[in-house]
């Protein structure tokens, strides 16, 4: 993934997360949240799978909820995708 793709990936994930938690501001990204996004990039989890995991998360999500809250949902979406493609 090129540096430009990584920047776009991170920006899109962060924007989707802000929208999901209904945060109208830019939101402050913690180091743990940045680490999680880079972990997904390094694992080559397709962007659409991360976005699906963000949408699939259940439970109460408020403007202070961290992105780490959806980590297991993204992992589950990735596992479902892997099974679907036969990998």
C-alpha positions in Angstrom: 0.0 0.0 0.0 1.5 3.4 -1.0 1.7 6.2 1.5 -1.1 8.0 -0.3 -3.3 4.9 0.0 -2.5 4.5 3.7 -3.4 8.2 4.3 -6.7 7.7 2.4 -7.5 4.5 4.2 -6.9 6.0 7.6 -8.9 9.2 6.8 -11.9 7.2 5.5 -11.9 4.8 8.5 -11.7 7.8 10.9 -14.4 9.7 9.1 -16.7 6.6 9.1 -16.0 6.1 12.8 -16.9 9.7 13.6 -20.1 9.4 11.6 -21.0 6.1 13.3 -20.6 7.6 16.8 -22.4 10.7 15.6 -19.5 13.0 16.4 -20.0 16.2 14.4 -16.6 17.5 15.3 -13.3 16.2 14.1 -12.8 14.1 17.2 -9.5 13.5 18.9 -7.7 10.4 17.8 -5.8 8.6 20.5 -2.5 6.7 19.9 -4.4 3.4 20.5 -6.9 4.3 17.7 -4.1 5.2 15.3 -2.3 2.0 16.2 -5.5 0.0 15.4 -6.0 1.6 12.0 -2.3 0.9 11.1 -2.7 -2.7 12.4 -5.7 -3.1 10.0 -3.6 -1.6 7.1 -0.6 -3.8 7.9 -2.8 -6.9 8.0 -4.2 -5.9 4.6 -7.8 -5.9 5.8 -9.7 -4.4 2.9 -11.2 -1.0 3.6 -14.7 -2.1 2.9 -14.4 -4.9 5.5 -13.2 -2.4 8.2 -16.2 -0.1 7.2 -18.5 -3.1 7.5 -17.2 -3.9 10.9 -17.8 -0.4 12.0 -21.4 -0.5 10.8 -22.0 -3.9 12.3 -21.0 -3.0 15.9 -23.7 -3.3 18.5 -24.1 -1.5 21.8 -24.1 2.0 22.9 -21.8 4.3 21.0 -21.4 7.8 22.2 -19.2 10.7 21.1 -16.5 9.6 23.5 -16.4 5.9 22.5 -13.0 4.9 21.1 -12.5 3.1 17.8 -11.0 0.2 19.8 -14.6 -0.6 20.7 -15.2 -2.0 17.2 -12.0 -4.0 16.9 -13.8 -7.4 17.5 -16.5 -6.4 15.1 -13.9 -5.7 12.4 -12.1 -9.0 13.2 -15.5 -10.9 12.8 -16.2 -9.1 9.5 -12.7 -10.0 8.3 -13.2 -13.7 9.3 -16.6 -13.9 7.5 -15.0 -12.3 4.4 -12.1 -14.8 4.5 -14.6 -17.7 4.7 -16.7 -16.3 1.9 -13.7 -16.1 -0.5 -12.4 -19.5 0.6 -9.2 -18.3 1.9 
